[in-house]
Amino acid sequence: MQQLKGLGTSTSKSSRHLAVKVQNVVLQPRASTVPPSTSSSSIVNSWTEWQPLKEIIVGRCEMSCMMKTEPAFKAKLKEGHALSSSFGRRAAEAIEDGERELAEFINVLEGKFGVVCRRPEVIDWNMPIKTPDFEVPNGNTSSMPRDVLLTVGNEIVEATMSLRGRFFEYRCYRSLLNEYFERDPDFKWTSAPKPSMNDSMYRSDYLTSSMDRTELVSKRIYCTNETEPIWDAADIMRFGKDMFVLNSFTTNRKGYEWLKRHFNQRGLRVHFVDFPDDLAPMHIDTNFVPLNGNTIMLNPKRPPRPWLMRLLQENGWKTIVGTSNGLPVHPLSHCSEWLSCNVLSIDEKHVAVEAQETKMHELLSKNGFEPVLVPLRSIAQFGGAFHCCTADVRREGDLKSYFPHIDELEAAGKEYQFAPYGAEEPEAYKTTK
């Protein structure tokens, strides 16, 4: 293995007036209180992962479920994984722990940094999902808004999603998006086309292929095929004028093409990347993590292709290699120890990071950042960490380019958006003859 060195359905239409009791905690199934009006009419505006954060959606754990094993999820799980035989409501204790940690995270964002924190509505995910194309016994969670919502400038796009249990996951955010639409005359609200998610969308023979997983992934062959565009919002990293999209179990090439056509109309450049040592790729935000406008953190076990490393170098980016304390992951989580890299930049200096990840604290401090320590380990059971459990609404700052060499290529009329197949390399960033 190459390694880097040094370098559902709501319970009621009036659900926001109900209270659902979980053990000794009373949970309020409603969207958060509308904050005071901002000084500007523009509420939604975020171009990068690091400009000063002003407003954010923080997920919630109430009513969360485990999804029943399905084609795209089964390929993600290792043989014998506890989630292979578990579905239905998450344990009350897990929900209570997750909500307590999210509340503390919100206290830090609001109290120390003045960030407006919004919450989605509580949805009862323990309800059957049935469409003309598929049926599953329950949905997933409201705790991971980054997977569902992509904010680019004044636009929020609802992702297509690729797992059947997540088909209706956008519903818990709709009241917030509708509010933004009413309050912000510049807000653009877009919903990407929902895929059918019928059997033809998945490779039924993926787990029994004569090729081993390493060979499949190296050729960018995944458990979903190209019958329809699919993409999860967490497969995208925003760098101002440039966006990087991960080819994965949850985002296919046709999904990338949809994103490229959509955002090219706004003058943005969209690139398609992969990490061949990630044998179960699902979301980019533990592998390719920009911390500010000139520093990116990479995963030591899942390095980029050589051409992508050269692209970063030619455009003046400083690369640092992520680290982990190797904290154990809950048996009912599909995540890995590399949640340590799933951090959230509050601004160009401050980075929210798991309180127990002491090696990450040291790495960030060594590179000029101030780690903001927050205990958030319980959220791993629900599918992520700081970046996953949030979705940007507003960051302070305008659109700009952070890739001067790509600017030059575009100005010269040369190839300036990159989406190679397999081990191919773009001409501008070739590393082999």
C-alpha positions, 0 to 999 in steps of 0.5 A: 500500500502506498503511504504518504510520508512527511509530505421515512415520514414525520410522526405528525404534521404538527410534530414541532408541537410534540415532545418525544421522551427518550429515557430521561431526556425530553427531545423537542422535534422541531427546527431551531428558533429563528435567529435575529435577522442578519445585517445583510439580506443574504443569509446563504453564502459559503464558497469554501470549507474554511472562510469565517463561519457565521451560520451552520446547520448541526444535525440531530440524533433523535429518532435515528435508525440503522439501515437494513443492509442493501446493495450499496451499503453491503459493499461498504461493510466488512464481512461479519460487521454488526450492521450487516444483521442490524436495522431499526431504531438506534438505542436510546442511550446512543441517541442521548449520548449523541445529543449531549455531545452535539449540544456541547459542540453548539455551545462552543460554536455559539458561545466562543465564536458567535456562530448561529446554529440551526437544527433540522426537524425531528423525523421518525426514521423508523418508518417503512420507505416504499417507492415503485422501485424498492422497499426498505423497512426504515430510514436513517438519521437527521444527524449528518446534514453534510451528506445531504446538503451542498452549499455553493455560494448562495445556493443549497443543492439537495443531493441525489443520495445513493442508498435506499434508506436515505432516499427521503433524508432531505425531508428533515431539512425542508423547513429550514430551506423553506425559511431561508427561501422566504427570508433571503431573496438571493437564496437559490434552492435546488434539488438534484434529480432523485435516482430510481435506486432500483436493482439495475443501479447496482452491480449485483456481482460486485462482492463476488467478482473474480477481481479482488477489491484492490483491482476493482477500486484501482480501475474505479469500478464500484458497487454502483454503475452509471445508469443514473446520476448519483452523488452524496454531498459529502463527496465534494470539497469546495475550494472557491472557484474549484470543486473536487468530487470523489468517485466512490460507492456513493458518487458515480461519473454521471453524478460528477457530470451533473455537478460539472454541468450545473456549476460550470454555468456559474463559472466554477471548475469541477474535478473528479478524483479518487483514492485507490487505496481506499477500498470502500470509498464513501465521502471525501472528508477524511481523505482530502481536507482543506484547512485554510486557503493554502493548507490541505490535510491528506490521509496517510493510508489513502493518498491521492493519485500522483497527478493530484499531488502534482496539481496541489504542488503546482498550485502552491498548496502546503500538504500535511499528513493526517494522524490518528490515536487509533481510537476504537470505533463503535461496532454499530458504526461503519466509520474508521479510525480516520474520523480523526481527519473529519474536522471542521474549520471554523475560520482559517485559524481555528479547527474543531477536532475530537478532544481525545485525538491528541496526535491531531491536536499536536499536528494542527498546533505544529502547523499554525492552527489552534485546535478547538477541542470538543468531545464528539466521539459518540457521533461516530455511531451515526456515521461521521464527525465534525464535518459530517454532522454539519452543513454550512449556511454562511461563511464570510468571504467572496468567491475567489480562485485558490489555484493560480496554475489552473487559472493560467490553463483556463486563460490559455484555452487548455484543459482546466477541469480534470476527470481522468479514467482509472490510472490516466493522468491529465496532460497538465499534471502528468507524472509519467512519460 
